Amino acid sequence: MRFAFTLAASALFGLSLAGIVHRKHEDLHHKRHDALFQRSKQEPSANSTCGCTTIWSTFYGEPTLVQPAEYQSMTTPSSTATQTSAHQVTNAPETPTSSSSSLPIHNPPAHAPKPDAPVAPSHPKAPKPEAPKPEPPIQKPAEQPKKSSSKSPSTHPINSSGSHWAMTYSPYTSSGGCKPSPDIATDIASIAAKGFSSLRLYSTDCNGLSAVATAAQSHNLNLILGVYISSSGIPAARPQIHEIVTWATSNNRHWQGVEMIVIGNEAVFNTFATADALAAFISEAKTAFQTAGYHGPVTTTETIETLSQHHATLCPVSDIAAANIHPFFNGKVTASQAGEFVASQLTLLASVCPGKEAYNLETGWPSKGSANGVAVPGRWEQRAAVEGIRKAAGGKSAFFSFMDDEWKEEGEWGVERSWGCSQLFA
């Protein structure tokens, strides 16, 4: 028991750098959401209004990574030189090289209090960023029988079998408007054809509960619904609870396709809500959903450090332990280490809320941009990272995201538009 506590404390102590980087990524995520929300009030679309982001997907057989046509003729891409800025994560002092299986732990926000009596983690010596060596194409695994089309009741365990579980999805055009229903239906059909079993939405905007949910259920995709908490706080998020209940009770079959409901997306991390307020809101939402006939898991998602800091408040009201795990923002994890990193973080996450299943609700790697330490963006690197995550933790991870988000600001390192990864799956 003492060893487990020491291990967890050691891991959490190692989270002290990457949180600043992750915060900038999330600031852009919420900034764009608020801008879209305001635009949707002024310019309603044919579908509905936009206001936040969406994400997730489903498993129809063993997933496979697609070998890009141009990859056969690709030479080793040049890695972008590491940029230094006032916001760049500074490498921690080197420690003796650990075994090849050890990986640096995902770092928490710099402002967060450190755990008592931390034990310095062992990190592999960070190699200098350099162009990755080309590797043979990933071979397509033998196809597996597709899962039955019958859905499990919402009270059953989450259907996260297979090598990739969910894909995140935002129903936005390249300019940030709401996609028309036919385009959404085409996107959802593509996600289903790639073998995912679930689709994650961040909120109810852009007619998500109608166009997106209808298309998802027609392709036997489970839904991970979201209630988005913006900088306007919890009061502005409450109407989404009513929207979900109204949509679900309009047809009793709707609940059958809902696998999970996520209240907030790093709301405490971004100071949009306190842990106490969020816990109360989760309980309030859970009561409303249960009264309306839903008995599946309700949770929230934060960084692992934030959830650990507030575990006594958030774990009791969360039916599962969930976090967003981004290897790129660690700065000490290469693309080839991404899968091992995510798997180790899921183990740590499970220890934060003992007795509850742990899920990674947002993960991936950018295909363009500048290097963050040894984390180098690029098409080859994205492919290597996604394949590693798929093999090591794909059954409990939601891949971010379906396609590149051209309507976003590029952000630090110029990576915010370039997380689309659905083309890597067949």
C-alpha positions as CSV (number, residue, x, y, z in Angstrom):
1,M,0.0,0.0,0.0
2,R,2.8,2.4,1.0
3,F,4.6,1.4,-2.2
4,A,1.6,2.2,-4.4
5,F,1.2,5.6,-2.6
6,T,4.9,6.4,-3.1
7,L,4.7,5.4,-6.8
8,A,1.6,7.6,-7.3
9,A,3.2,10.5,-5.5
10,S,6.4,10.1,-7.6
11,A,4.4,10.1,-10.8
12,L,2.4,13.1,-9.8
13,F,5.5,15.0,-8.8
14,G,6.8,14.4,-12.3
15,L,3.8,16.2,-13.7
16,S,5.2,19.7,-12.8
17,L,6.1,21.1,-16.2
18,A,3.7,20.1,-19.0
19,G,0.6,21.6,-17.4
20,I,1.5,25.1,-18.6
21,V,1.7,23.8,-22.2
22,H,-1.5,21.9,-21.9
23,R,-3.2,25.0,-20.4
24,K,-2.4,27.0,-23.6
25,H,-3.9,24.2,-25.7
26,E,-7.1,24.2,-23.6
27,D,-7.2,28.0,-23.6
28,L,-7.5,28.0,-27.4
29,H,-10.0,25.2,-27.2
30,H,-12.3,27.2,-24.9
31,K,-11.6,30.5,-26.6
32,R,-12.7,29.2,-29.9
33,H,-15.8,27.6,-28.3
34,D,-16.8,30.9,-26.7
35,A,-16.4,32.7,-30.0
36,L,-18.5,30.1,-31.8
37,F,-21.1,30.3,-29.1
38,Q,-21.4,34.1,-29.5
39,R,-21.5,33.7,-33.3
40,S,-24.2,31.2,-33.1
41,K,-26.4,33.6,-31.1
42,Q,-26.0,36.2,-33.9
43,E,-26.0,34.0,-36.9
44,P,-28.2,30.9,-36.4
45,S,-27.6,28.2,-38.9
46,A,-30.0,25.8,-40.6
47,N,-29.2,23.1,-38.1
48,S,-29.1,25.1,-34.9
49,T,-26.4,27.1,-33.1
50,C,-22.7,26.4,-32.6
51,G,-21.0,26.8,-29.3
52,C,-18.5,24.2,-28.4
53,T,-16.6,21.3,-29.5
54,T,-17.3,17.7,-30.0
55,I,-15.4,14.5,-30.1
56,W,-15.4,10.5,-30.3
57,S,-16.1,7.1,-32.1
58,T,-16.8,3.2,-32.5
59,F,-15.5,-0.4,-33.0
60,Y,-16.8,-2.5,-35.9
61,G,-13.9,-5.0,-36.1
62,E,-10.2,-4.8,-35.6
63,P,-9.1,-1.3,-36.6
64,T,-6.3,-0.8,-39.1
65,L,-4.1,2.1,-39.9
66,V,-4.2,3.3,-43.5
67,Q,-0.8,3.6,-45.2
68,P,-0.9,7.0,-46.9
69,A,-0.4,6.6,-50.7
70,E,2.5,9.1,-50.7
71,Y,4.2,7.4,-47.8
72,Q,6.0,4.8,-50.0
73,S,7.9,7.6,-51.7
74,M,8.4,9.7,-48.6
75,T,11.9,10.3,-47.3
76,T,12.5,11.0,-43.6
77,P,10.7,14.2,-42.8
78,S,12.8,16.9,-41.3
79,S,11.9,17.5,-37.7
80,T,11.2,21.1,-36.8
81,A,13.8,22.6,-34.6
82,T,12.8,23.0,-31.1
83,Q,11.6,26.5,-30.5
84,T,12.2,28.4,-27.3
85,S,9.9,31.0,-25.9
86,A,8.7,32.4,-22.7
87,H,6.1,29.7,-22.6
88,Q,8.3,26.7,-23.5
89,V,8.6,23.9,-21.0
90,T,12.1,23.8,-19.5
91,N,13.7,20.3,-19.3
92,A,14.0,19.0,-15.8
93,P,17.5,18.2,-14.6
94,E,18.7,14.9,-16.0
95,T,18.5,11.8,-13.8
96,P,20.3,8.5,-14.4
97,T,18.9,6.8,-17.4
98,S,16.2,4.4,-16.4
99,S,15.1,1.2,-18.1
100,S,13.7,1.5,-21.6
101,S,10.2,0.8,-20.3
102,S,10.1,3.9,-18.0
103,L,8.5,7.0,-19.4
104,P,8.2,10.6,-18.1
105,I,4.9,11.3,-16.4
106,H,2.4,13.8,-17.8
107,N,3.0,17.1,-16.0
108,P,0.5,19.1,-14.0
109,P,-0.2,22.8,-14.2
110,A,2.7,24.8,-12.6
111,H,0.3,26.4,-10.1
112,A,-0.9,23.2,-8.6
113,P,0.3,22.2,-5.1
114,K,2.8,19.4,-5.1
115,P,1.9,16.2,-3.3
116,D,3.4,15.7,0.2
117,A,6.8,14.0,0.4
118,P,7.3,13.6,-3.4
119,V,9.7,11.1,-4.7
120,A,11.6,12.2,-7.8
121,P,10.6,10.0,-10.7
122,S,13.1,8.3,-12.9
123,H,13.2,9.6,-16.5
124,P,14.9,8.4,-19.5
125,K,17.5,10.9,-20.7
126,A,15.7,13.1,-23.3
127,P,17.3,12.7,-26.7
128,K,17.9,15.7,-28.9
129,P,15.1,16.3,-31.4
130,E,16.1,14.9,-34.7
131,A,14.4,13.7,-37.9
132,P,12.8,10.3,-37.2
133,K,14.1,7.3,-39.2
134,P,11.6,5.9,-41.7
135,E,10.1,2.6,-40.7
136,P,8.3,-0.1,-42.7
137,P,4.6,0.5,-43.3
138,I,2.3,-0.8,-40.5
139,Q,0.9,-4.1,-41.6
140,K,-2.9,-4.5,-41.5
141,P,-3.9,-7.0,-38.8
142,A,-6.2,-9.9,-39.6
143,E,-9.8,-8.8,-39.8
144,Q,-12.0,-9.7,-36.9
145,P,-15.7,-10.4,-37.0
146,K,-17.8,-7.3,-36.6
147,K,-19.7,-6.9,-33.4
148,S,-23.4,-7.6,-33.1
149,S,-25.7,-4.8,-34.2
150,S,-27.7,-5.1,-31.0
151,K,-27.0,-2.5,-28.4
152,S,-26.4,-3.1,-24.7
153,P,-28.6,-1.4,-22.3
154,S,-27.1,1.7,-20.7
155,T,-26.6,-0.1,-17.5
156,H,-24.1,-2.5,-19.0
157,P,-20.3,-1.9,-19.0
158,I,-18.8,0.5,-21.6
159,N,-18.2,-1.3,-24.9
160,S,-14.5,-0.5,-25.2
161,S,-13.2,-3.8,-26.6
162,G,-11.0,-3.8,-29.6
163,S,-8.0,-1.6,-30.4
164,H,-9.8,1.7,-30.8
165,W,-12.8,2.7,-28.9
166,A,-13.9,6.3,-29.7
167,M,-13.4,9.2,-32.0
168,T,-14.1,12.8,-31.1
169,Y,-16.3,14.8,-33.4
170,S,-17.1,18.5,-33.9
171,P,-19.9,19.3,-36.4
172,Y,-18.2,22.5,-37.7
173,T,-17.3,23.6,-41.2
174,S,-13.8,24.9,-42.0
175,S,-14.9,28.4,-41.3
176,G,-16.4,27.5,-37.9
177,G,-20.1,27.3,-38.8
178,C,-22.4,24.4,-38.3
179,K,-22.3,21.6,-40.9
180,P,-25.5,20.7,-42.7
181,S,-27.1,17.4,-41.7
182,P,-26.1,15.5,-44.9
183,D,-22.4,16.4,-44.3
184,I,-22.7,15.2,-40.7
185,A,-24.3,11.9,-41.9
186,T,-21.4,11.4,-44.3
187,D,-18.8,12.0,-41.5
188,I,-20.5,9.7,-39.1
189,A,-20.8,6.9,-41.7
190,S,-17.1,7.2,-42.3
191,I,-16.3,6.9,-38.6
192,A,-18.4,3.8,-38.3
193,A,-16.8,2.3,-41.4
194,K,-13.4,2.7,-39.7
195,G,-14.3,0.3,-36.9
196,F,-15.0,2.6,-34.0
197,S,-17.7,1.8,-31.5
198,S,-18.3,5.2,-30.0
199,L,-18.4,8.9,-30.8
200,R,-17.7,11.7,-28.4
201,L,-19.5,15.0,-28.5
202,Y,-18.5,17.9,-26.3
203,S,-21.9,19.6,-26.1
204,T,-25.3,19.9,-27.6
205,D,-24.5,22.7,-30.1
206,C,-24.9,22.6,-33.9
207,N,-28.0,20.3,-33.6
208,G,-25.8,17.6,-32.2
209,L,-28.5,15.7,-30.4
210,S,-30.5,15.5,-33.6
211,A,-28.3,15.3,-36.7
212,V,-25.2,13.7,-35.0
213,A,-27.1,11.4,-32.7
214,T,-29.5,10.2,-35.4
215,A,-26.6,9.4,-37.8
216,A,-24.6,7.7,-35.1
217,Q,-27.4,5.5,-34.0
218,S,-28.2,4.6,-37.6
219,H,-24.7,3.2,-37.8
220,N,-24.8,1.5,-34.4
221,L,-22.4,3.9,-32.9
222,N,-22.6,4.6,-29.1
223,L,-22.7,8.1,-28.0
224,I,-20.5,9.9,-25.4
225,L,-22.6,13.0,-24.7
226,G,-21.1,16.2,-23.3
227,V,-22.3,19.1,-21.3
228,Y,-19.9,21.9,-22.0
229,I,-18.9,24.3,-19.2
230,S,-17.4,27.5,-20.7
231,S,-15.9,30.6,-19.1
232,S,-19.5,31.6,-18.4
233,G,-19.6,29.0,-15.8
234,I,-22.1,26.3,-14.6
235,P,-25.3,28.4,-14.9
236,A,-24.8,28.8,-18.6
237,A,-24.3,25.1,-19.0
238,R,-27.6,24.0,-17.3
239,P,-29.8,24.4,-20.4
240,Q,-27.8,21.5,-22.0
241,I,-29.1,19.2,-19.3
242,H,-32.6,20.0,-20.3
243,E,-31.8,19.6,-24.0
244,I,-30.4,16.1,-23.4
245,V,-33.4,15.0,-21.2
246,T,-35.9,16.4,-23.8
247,W,-34.1,14.7,-26.7
248,A,-33.8,11.4,-24.9
249,T,-37.4,11.2,-23.6
250,S,-38.8,12.1,-27.0
251,N,-37.9,8.5,-27.9
252,N,-37.2,5.9,-25.3
253,R,-34.7,4.2,-27.6
254,H,-32.3,7.2,-27.5
255,W,-30.9,6.3,-24.1
256,Q,-30.0,2.9,-25.4
257,G,-27.3,4.4,-27.5
258,V,-25.8,6.7,-24.8
259,E,-22.7,5.0,-23.4
260,M,-21.5,7.9,-21.1
261,I,-22.3,11.5,-20.3
262,V,-19.4,13.8,-19.5
263,I,-20.1,17.0,-17.5
264,G,-17.5,19.6,-18.3
265,N,-14.2,19.3,-20.2
266,E,-11.3,20.4,-17.9
267,A,-13.6,23.0,-16.3
268,V,-11.6,23.0,-13.0
269,F,-8.3,23.0,-14.8
270,N,-9.4,26.1,-16.7
271,T,-10.9,27.7,-13.5
272,F,-14.4,27.8,-15.1
273,A,-15.7,26.0,-12.0
274,T,-14.5,25.0,-8.6
275,A,-14.2,21.3,-7.8
276,D,-17.0,21.7,-5.2
277,A,-19.3,23.4,-7.7
278,L,-18.6,20.9,-10.4
279,A,-19.2,18.0,-8.0
280,A,-22.6,19.5,-7.1
281,F,-23.4,20.0,-10.8
282,I,-22.5,16.4,-11.7
283,S,-24.8,15.2,-8.9
284,E,-27.6,17.5,-10.1
285,A,-27.2,16.3,-13.7
286,K,-27.1,12.7,-12.7
287,T,-30.4,13.0,-10.8
288,A,-32.0,14.6,-13.8
289,F,-30.8,11.9,-16.2
290,Q,-31.8,9.1,-13.8
291,T,-35.2,10.5,-13.4
292,A,-35.6,10.6,-17.2
293,G,-34.6,6.9,-17.4
294,Y,-30.8,7.0,-17.9
295,H,-28.8,4.7,-15.7
296,G,-25.4,4.7,-17.4
297,P,-22.1,6.3,-16.2
298,V,-21.9,10.1,-15.6
299,T,-18.5,11.7,-15.1
300,T,-16.2,14.6,-15.8
301,T,-12.8,14.8,-17.5
302,E,-9.8,16.8,-16.3
303,T,-6.1,16.5,-16.4
304,I,-4.8,13.7,-14.2
305,E,-3.1,16.2,-11.9
306,T,-6.3,18.2,-11.4
307,L,-8.3,15.1,-10.7
308,S,-5.6,13.9,-8.3
309,Q,-5.6,17.2,-6.5
310,H,-9.4,17.2,-6.1
311,H,-9.9,13.4,-5.9
312,A,-11.8,13.5,-2.6
313,T,-14.4,15.8,-4.2
314,L,-14.7,14.6,-7.8
315,C,-14.1,10.8,-7.5
316,P,-17.2,10.1,-5.3
317,V,-19.6,11.7,-7.8
318,S,-17.9,10.3,-10.9
319,D,-19.0,6.8,-12.1
320,I,-15.7,6.3,-13.9
321,A,-12.2,8.0,-13.8
322,A,-11.7,10.1,-16.9
323,A,-8.9,12.3,-18.1
324,N,-7.5,13.9,-21.3
325,I,-4.1,12.5,-22.0
326,H,-1.9,14.3,-24.6
327,P,1.6,13.0,-24.9
328,F,2.7,15.8,-27.2
329,F,2.3,18.5,-24.5
330,N,4.6,16.6,-22.2
331,G,7.6,17.7,-24.2
332,K,9.7,14.7,-23.1
333,V,7.8,12.0,-25.0
334,T,8.6,11.2,-28.6
335,A,6.0,10.0,-31.1
336,S,7.3,6.5,-30.8
337,Q,6.8,6.6,-27.0
338,A,3.2,7.9,-27.1
339,G,1.5,4.6,-26.7
340,E,3.6,3.5,-23.7
341,F,3.1,7.0,-22.2
342,V,-0.7,6.9,-22.5
343,A,-0.9,3.3,-21.1
344,S,1.2,4.4,-18.0
345,Q,-1.0,7.4,-17.5
346,L,-4.2,5.3,-17.6
347,T,-2.7,3.1,-14.8
348,L,-1.9,6.2,-12.8
349,L,-5.5,7.5,-13.5
350,A,-7.0,4.3,-12.2
351,S,-5.1,4.8,-8.9
352,V,-6.5,8.3,-8.4
353,C,-10.1,6.9,-8.1
354,P,-9.6,3.4,-6.7
355,G,-12.2,0.9,-7.8
356,K,-13.3,2.8,-10.9
357,E,-12.5,2.1,-14.5
358,A,-10.2,4.6,-16.1
359,Y,-10.7,6.1,-19.6
360,N,-8.7,8.5,-21.8
361,L,-11.3,10.9,-23.3
362,E,-9.0,12.9,-25.6
363,T,-5.6,11.9,-27.1
364,G,-3.7,12.1,-30.4
365,W,-0.7,13.8,-32.0
366,P,-0.5,16.8,-34.4
367,S,0.6,16.4,-38.0
368,K,2.0,19.9,-38.5
369,G,3.7,22.5,-36.4
370,S,6.9,23.1,-34.5
371,A,8.6,20.8,-32.0
372,N,7.8,20.9,-28.2
373,G,11.0,19.5,-26.8
374,V,11.4,16.0,-28.2
375,A,7.7,15.9,-29.3
376,V,7.9,16.6,-33.0
377,P,4.7,17.1,-35.1
378,G,4.5,15.6,-38.6
379,R,2.6,13.1,-40.7
380,W,5.0,10.3,-40.0
381,E,5.1,11.2,-36.3
382,Q,1.4,11.4,-36.0
383,R,1.0,8.0,-37.7
384,A,3.6,6.4,-35.3
385,A,2.0,8.0,-32.2
386,V,-1.6,7.1,-33.1
387,E,-0.5,3.5,-34.0
388,G,1.3,3.3,-30.6
389,I,-1.7,4.5,-28.7
390,R,-4.0,2.2,-30.6
391,K,-2.0,-0.8,-29.7
392,A,-1.2,0.1,-26.1
393,A,-4.4,1.8,-25.0
394,G,-6.8,2.1,-27.9
395,G,-9.6,0.2,-26.2
396,K,-9.9,2.9,-23.6
397,S,-9.0,6.0,-25.6
398,A,-10.9,8.6,-27.6
399,F,-8.8,9.8,-30.6
400,F,-8.7,13.5,-31.2
401,S,-9.9,14.3,-33.8
402,F,-11.9,13.2,-36.8
403,M,-10.4,15.8,-39.1
404,D,-8.2,18.9,-39.0
405,D,-10.0,22.0,-37.5
406,E,-9.1,24.7,-40.0
407,W,-11.3,27.2,-38.1
408,K,-9.0,27.3,-35.0
409,E,-6.2,29.6,-34.3
410,E,-2.8,27.9,-34.9
411,G,-1.7,28.5,-31.3
412,E,1.7,27.9,-29.8
413,W,3.9,25.6,-31.9
414,G,1.3,26.0,-34.7
415,V,-0.4,22.7,-34.0
416,E,-4.0,23.5,-33.0
417,R,-5.5,22.9,-36.5
418,S,-3.7,19.7,-37.2
419,W,-5.0,16.9,-35.0
420,G,-7.2,15.2,-37.6
421,C,-6.4,11.5,-37.6
422,S,-9.3,9.6,-39.1
423,Q,-7.4,9.1,-42.3
424,L,-5.1,6.8,-40.5
425,F,-7.8,4.2,-39.9
426,A,-9.4,1.9,-42.4
